[in-house]
């Protein structure tokens, strides 16, 4: 029962974080028109790979890095620059009409790139690290009291929320794509590109000024 409660709590807390606007959600919305409904679950694989690395590091007790005054700022600067570049390239592709909005072949191609974007979108967000160094760390410590199975159950409960949310968003967008073809989709993708640039610039500024 304790493990089941841990799984449920991890799912709910993780879901409350997943639905908040951020780089991965913006990428999910922007890439779904090109890659189909599977964009959400494939991006979630990349996000999950990034998170398992953090869980392993925290489980080993390496929390000093996360609390270091310089490292989070460096992550914010580098990650912010990466998000700005990603947003600019996304907007450029739309303006130059390099995005195929309705190609069936596009649905199955470059899945490894989506996984990579899932990883990059996660690692470029300094607030993701802060969440794991605070809330995530507390939950992980509590899960360890249930033995080896605790952290494993915690991890799968947490990532399930990401898979559910990002898949839901992709399915919703993909099913409604016929109603938004052309200008509508361009506006959505350009909006996501602008959001990524804004988010990246904010992270970059916060890293430089130390206002994380």
Secondary structure, 3 states (H helix, E strand, C coil): CHHHHHHHHHHHHHHHHHCCCCHHHHHHHHHHHHHCCCHHHHHHHHHHHHHHHHHHHHHCCCCCCCCCCCHHHHHHHHHHHHHHHHHHHHHHHHHCCCCCCCCHHHHHCCHHHHHHHHHHHHHCCHHHHHHHHHHHHHHHHHHHCCCHHHHHHHHHHHHHHHHHHHHHHHHHHHHCHHHCCCHHHHHHHHHHHHHHHHHHHHHHHHHHHCCC
